[in-house]
Amino acid sequence: MAKRKKYPKLPNGYGSIKYLGKGRRNPYAVHPPTTEFDIDGVPQTPKALCYVDDWIKGFAVLTAYKAGTYQPGMEKELTPDLKNDSPNIIQRILADYSLVKGVEHSEQGKTFSDIFKEYYLDRFKHEYKYKGKKSSMEQCMSAAFKNCAELYDKEFISLVANDLQKVIDDCPLKHSSLELIVTLFHQMYRYARKNNLCKEDYSQFVKIGIEDDDEHGVPFSDCELSTLWKHKDDKVVEMILIMCYSGFRLAAYKTLKIDMDEKYFQGGVKTKASKNRIVPIHSGIYELVKHRLECSHALLDTTTTKFRESMYRTLEDIGIEKHTPHDCRHTFSRLCEKYRVSENDRKRMLGHAFSDITNSVYGHRELEDLREEIEKIKICY
């Protein structure tokens, strides 16, 4: 049986041509360059531009796309037949490729600072030096940019993963500040790839080499929890109680899977151990969760920033000293410890990694096992 011909690997950022198997009239799917990435930085293949019967036609389509000359249906005009009146493929590729190289050459001089300012204007709709009130995200990205001074004058297109990693490794700031720098890298490369300003997203290879140091917090006391329960009809307090008895990070409540029949949450953010973990819905907050879903169809129906602001105002109004949303997670941990929930199950429900191979690889617990443990926690009315 004859083997399918192997074609050369396409340049980074050029797009892709995927063979879908024999038996199809047009077995090659032609995809434009990736511009979307999931929360882990994994590229998401975009919708195909078209489907063609020949790899060379696919390459011609991608070259036209990169050059900005592609029009839907163009692939139907392409033919390898030199006697045909339609423009032959080789001529078309060469003409478009010269345009592509011209675009790449024009971007050679753009520095990291230049790309940042373009990204900033595109994202926030005003210049970086804007003197008016800035959103929380603007302030965070501006602060992150200030910590990348060693990259300012370097050509963006010439940067590689080691250049970005060096910024992280040399920065003396806390883990949270390093996270902002990595976020800035991700967003700048997303903008650059979307606008054909780079060939590869090197930000996906950047890692933070120090342990997360933002897990510190002050849990709610039993007296404070009692006060919260007395005000459980308040929408903000309702959410605070749900967090105190489930232990997820605030951002996770935007995307949690909630099974009201089997009574459990599933999801999580940030670390490998945190993601997709299961936490039973404690019987004490079941009605609160049900009420919230019936009213808002979501646990967290606003942004994390707006919820924080509402939380601080509400706690002040009911006479409780300031606590952060992350303190709710610490409260859950404290309650697990107080009511002697199994240490291993406390780690599982909080999404903490196990240091021993027995628990990390072979430790498996059923939903009802976890429910038995979480129900040890008593409600502090």
C-alpha positions in Angstrom: 0.0 0.0 0.0 1.4 3.4 -1.0 2.1 5.7 1.9 0.6 9.2 1.9 3.1 11.8 0.8 4.7 13.8 3.6 4.7 17.5 3.2 7.1 20.0 4.9 6.3 21.5 8.3 4.7 24.9 8.0 6.5 27.9 9.7 5.3 28.8 13.2 2.3 31.2 13.1 1.5 30.2 9.5 -1.6 28.2 10.2 -2.1 24.4 9.6 -3.3 22.0 7.0 -4.8 18.9 8.5 -5.4 15.6 6.6 -8.9 14.3 7.4 -8.5 10.8 5.8 -9.1 9.2 2.5 -12.6 8.8 1.0 -13.3 12.5 1.0 -13.5 14.8 -2.0 -11.6 17.5 -0.1 -9.6 15.7 2.6 -7.4 18.7 3.6 -8.7 21.2 6.2 -7.0 24.6 6.0 -6.9 26.4 9.4 -5.7 30.0 10.0 -3.1 30.7 12.7 -4.2 30.1 16.3 -5.2 33.2 18.2 -7.2 31.7 21.1 -5.7 29.9 24.1 -7.4 28.1 27.0 -6.7 28.9 30.7 -3.7 26.6 30.6 -2.2 28.3 27.5 -3.1 25.4 25.2 -3.8 26.7 21.7 -7.3 26.2 20.4 -7.5 25.4 16.7 -9.8 27.9 14.9 -12.5 27.1 12.4 -11.2 26.0 9.0 -11.0 28.6 6.2 -11.9 25.9 3.6 -11.4 22.3 2.6 -9.3 21.4 -0.5 -8.3 18.3 -2.4 -4.6 19.1 -2.5 -2.0 20.1 0.1 -0.4 22.6 -2.2 -3.8 24.4 -2.7 -4.0 24.6 1.1 -0.6 26.1 1.3 -1.6 28.7 -1.4 -4.7 29.6 0.7 -2.6 30.1 3.9 -0.1 32.2 2.1 -2.8 34.4 0.7 -4.4 34.6 4.1 -1.0 35.7 5.6 -0.6 38.3 2.8 -4.1 39.6 3.3 -5.3 38.7 -0.2 -7.4 35.7 0.7 -11.1 35.8 -0.3 -13.6 33.0 0.6 -13.9 30.6 -2.3 -10.5 31.5 -3.7 -9.5 27.8 -3.5 -11.9 26.9 -6.3 -9.9 29.1 -8.7 -6.6 27.4 -7.9 -5.3 24.8 -10.3 -1.9 23.2 -10.9 -2.6 23.1 -14.6 -0.3 25.6 -16.3 -2.4 25.6 -19.4 -5.5 26.7 -17.5 -6.5 30.3 -17.7 -6.8 30.6 -13.9 -3.6 31.8 -12.1 -1.5 28.8 -11.5 -0.6 27.9 -7.9 3.1 28.5 -8.0 2.7 32.1 -9.3 0.0 32.8 -6.8 2.1 31.5 -3.9 5.2 33.5 -5.0 3.2 36.7 -5.3 1.5 36.4 -1.9 4.7 35.2 -0.2 6.5 38.4 -1.3 3.7 40.4 0.4 4.1 38.2 3.6 7.9 38.9 3.7 7.2 42.6 3.2 4.9 42.6 6.2 7.4 40.7 8.4 10.2 43.1 7.4 8.0 46.1 8.4 7.6 44.7 11.9 11.3 44.1 12.5 11.8 47.4 14.3 8.9 47.2 16.7 10.1 46.9 20.3 8.5 45.3 23.3 7.4 48.8 24.4 5.9 49.5 21.0 3.8 46.3 21.1 2.8 47.0 24.7 1.4 50.4 23.8 -0.4 49.0 20.8 -1.9 46.2 23.0 -2.8 48.7 25.7 -4.7 50.9 23.3 -6.5 47.9 21.7 -7.4 46.5 25.1 -8.3 49.6 27.1 -9.3 52.0 24.3 -6.9 54.8 25.4 -3.2 55.5 25.4 -0.8 54.1 28.1 -0.1 57.6 29.4 -3.8 58.3 29.9 -4.2 60.4 33.1 -7.8 59.5 33.9 -9.2 56.9 36.3 -7.9 53.4 35.4 -9.6 50.1 36.0 -8.0 47.4 38.2 -6.8 45.5 35.2 -5.2 48.5 33.7 -3.3 49.2 36.9 -2.2 45.6 37.1 -0.9 45.5 33.5 0.8 48.9 33.9 2.5 47.6 37.0 3.6 44.4 35.2 5.0 46.4 32.3 7.1 48.5 34.7 8.8 45.2 35.9 9.8 44.3 32.3 12.2 47.2 31.8 15.0 45.0 30.5 12.8 44.1 27.5 11.7 47.7 26.6 14.1 48.3 23.8 14.4 44.8 22.4 12.7 43.9 19.1 9.5 42.0 20.0 9.8 39.7 17.0 13.3 38.7 18.2 12.3 37.7 21.7 12.4 34.0 22.7 11.2 32.1 25.8 14.5 32.6 27.6 14.2 36.4 27.4 10.8 36.3 29.0 11.8 33.7 31.6 14.8 35.8 32.6 12.4 38.6 33.6 10.5 36.3 35.9 13.6 34.6 37.3 15.3 38.0 38.1 12.3 39.7 39.5 12.5 39.9 43.4 8.7 40.4 43.9 6.1 38.1 45.3 4.4 35.3 43.4 1.3 37.4 42.8 3.3 40.1 41.0 5.1 37.5 38.9 1.6 36.1 37.9 0.7 39.6 36.6 3.9 39.7 34.5 3.1 36.3 33.0 -0.5 37.4 32.3 0.8 40.5 30.5 3.1 38.3 28.4 0.1 36.1 27.5 -2.1 39.1 26.5 0.6 40.8 24.5 1.4 37.7 22.5 -2.3 37.1 22.0 -2.6 40.6 20.5 0.6 40.2 18.5 -0.5 36.9 17.0 -3.9 38.2 16.2 -2.3 41.0 14.3 0.5 39.0 12.6 3.2 40.7 14.7 5.0 37.5 15.7 5.4 33.9 14.6 5.3 32.1 17.9 3.7 32.6 21.3 6.7 32.2 23.6 4.8 33.2 26.7 3.3 29.7 26.9 6.7 28.4 28.0 7.3 30.8 30.9 7.1 29.3 34.4 7.1 30.8 37.9 9.9 29.1 39.8 8.8 30.0 43.4 6.0 28.6 45.5 2.7 30.6 45.6 2.8 32.8 48.7 -0.7 34.3 48.5 -2.3 31.6 50.6 -2.1 33.6 53.9 -5.3 34.9 55.4 -7.4 35.3 58.5 -10.5 33.0 58.8 -13.8 34.1 60.1 -14.3 33.3 63.8 -17.2 31.2 65.1 -18.7 34.5 66.5 -18.4 36.1 63.0 -19.9 33.1 61.3 -22.9 33.3 63.7 -23.3 36.9 62.7 -23.2 36.0 59.0 -25.9 33.3 59.5 -28.1 35.9 61.1 -27.9 38.0 57.9 -28.0 35.1 55.5 -30.9 36.7 53.6 -28.5 39.4 52.3 -27.3 38.4 48.8 -23.7 39.1 49.6 -23.7 37.4 52.9 -25.3 34.4 51.2 -22.4 34.1 48.9 -19.8 34.5 51.7 -21.4 31.6 53.6 -21.4 29.4 50.5 -17.7 30.1 50.2 -16.9 29.5 53.8 -18.5 26.0 53.7 -17.1 24.9 50.3 -13.5 26.3 50.1 -13.0 27.3 46.5 -11.1 30.4 45.4 -13.4 33.3 44.4 -12.7 33.0 40.6 -13.7 29.4 40.6 -17.3 30.2 41.4 -17.7 31.7 38.0 -17.2 28.3 36.3 -18.1 25.6 38.8 -20.2 22.7 37.7 -23.1 22.4 40.2 -25.0 19.2 40.5 -28.1 19.8 42.7 -29.3 16.3 42.4 -26.1 14.6 43.5 -25.3 17.7 45.7 -21.8 18.5 44.7 -19.5 21.2 43.2 -16.9 20.3 40.6 -14.2 22.6 39.3 -11.5 24.9 40.6 -8.7 27.1 39.3 -5.0 27.9 39.5 -3.2 24.6 40.3 -3.3 21.1 38.8 -4.5 19.7 42.1 -7.2 22.4 42.4 -8.8 21.9 39.0 -11.8 19.6 38.5 -11.9 18.6 42.1 -15.2 17.6 43.7 -16.6 19.1 46.9 -19.9 17.9 48.3 -22.5 20.7 49.0 -22.8 20.8 52.8 -26.4 20.4 53.9 -26.2 23.7 55.8 -25.7 25.7 52.6 -27.8 23.6 50.2 -30.8 25.9 50.4 -28.5 29.0 49.9 -27.1 27.5 46.8 -30.5 26.5 45.5 -31.9 30.0 46.2 -28.9 31.7 44.4 -29.3 29.5 41.3 -33.0 30.1 41.1 -32.6 33.9 41.4 -29.4 34.5 39.4 -28.7 31.2 37.6 -25.1 31.5 38.8 -23.3 31.5 42.1 -21.2 34.5 41.2 -23.2 36.8 39.0 -20.8 39.7 39.0 -17.1 40.3 38.5 -14.7 39.3 41.2 -13.7 42.9 41.7 -17.3 44.1 42.2 -18.0 41.3 44.6 -14.9 42.2 46.7 -16.1 45.8 46.9 -19.6 44.6 47.9 -18.2 42.2 50.4 -16.1 44.8 52.2 -19.1 47.2 52.4 -21.5 44.5 53.7 -19.1 43.3 56.4 -18.7 46.8 57.6 -22.5 47.3 57.7 -23.1 44.2 59.8 -20.2 45.0 62.2 -17.6 42.5 61.1 -14.0 43.5 60.6 -12.7 43.4 57.0 -12.1 40.0 55.5 -11.0 39.1 52.0 -12.8 36.5 49.8 -9.7 34.3 50.3 -10.4 34.3 54.0 -13.5 32.3 53.3 -11.2 29.5 52.0 -9.2 29.7 55.2 -12.4 29.5 57.1 -13.3 26.3 55.4 -9.9 24.9 56.2 -10.3 26.0 59.9 -13.7 24.3 60.1 -12.3 21.1 58.7 -9.6 21.1 61.2 -11.9 22.0 64.1 -14.4 19.3 63.4 -11.7 16.7 62.6 -12.3 16.2 59.0 -9.8 13.7 57.6 -6.6 15.6 56.8 -6.3 13.8 53.4 -9.9 14.7 52.6 -9.4 18.3 53.7 -6.5 18.5 51.2 -8.6 16.9 48.5 -11.5 19.4 49.0 -9.1 22.4 49.2 -7.2 21.2 46.1 -3.9 20.9 47.9 -1.3 18.7 46.3 -0.1 15.5 48.1 3.6 15.2 48.6 3.5 11.4 48.9 3.0 9.1 46.0 0.5 6.9 47.8 -2.1 9.7 48.1 -1.2 11.6 45.0 -1.4 8.6 42.7 -3.4 5.9 44.5 -5.6 8.0 46.7 -9.2 7.7 45.5 -12.3 8.8 47.4 -16.0 8.4 46.5 -18.4 11.3 46.7 -20.2 9.8 49.6 -16.9 9.3 51.5 -16.2 13.1 51.1 -19.8 13.9 52.0 -19.5 11.9 55.3 -16.4 14.0 56.1 -17.7 17.4 55.2 -20.9 16.8 57.2 -18.8 16.6 60.3 -18.7 20.4 60.2 -21.4 22.0 62.4 -23.2 25.2 61.5 -22.4 28.1 63.8 -25.8 29.7 64.2 
